[in-house]
Amino acid sequence: MIACVGTRESLEVEMTLRSFPPLNANDGTGNPVSPCVRNCCLDGDDICLGCGRTLEEIIGWHAALINEKKDILARAEKRLLERGVGR
């Protein structure tokens, strides 16, 4: 079950139209920019359909170290590609 408004199909179409930040985007200090695309909608596995992060990764983003954020970005990208929604 998806915990958000709209059908899964309509949300997936909307996601493909969103502009994802580049994976190497940073804030000027090397700190990766959040991949959030303001489409927070969790699937049954607590994975955001908008950015591909798990709920745990979303909650811990600001406290994560730079290397941890890079790992989160790589895992999120893989999840999105597995869903057929890539950058």
C-alpha positions, 0 to 999 in steps of 0.5 A: 500500500502506498501512503499518499494521495493519488494512484501509484500510476499517477505518482509514477508519471509525476515522478518521471516529470520531476527534475532530480538534483544531479547525484554529484550536486553539493552545497559548495563545501562538498556536502551532498545536496538532499535528493528530495524532490518534494514528492514524499510518498512512501510505499509498503517498504517505507521507500519514498517514491519521489527520491528513492530513500528509505524512511530511515535514510530521510530522517537521518539525512542531516546528521549523516556524514558526507560519505554516508550521504554519498552511500545513501544517494547511490542506494536511492538511485539504484532503487529508483532505477529498479522502479524504472524512474531514473535521473 
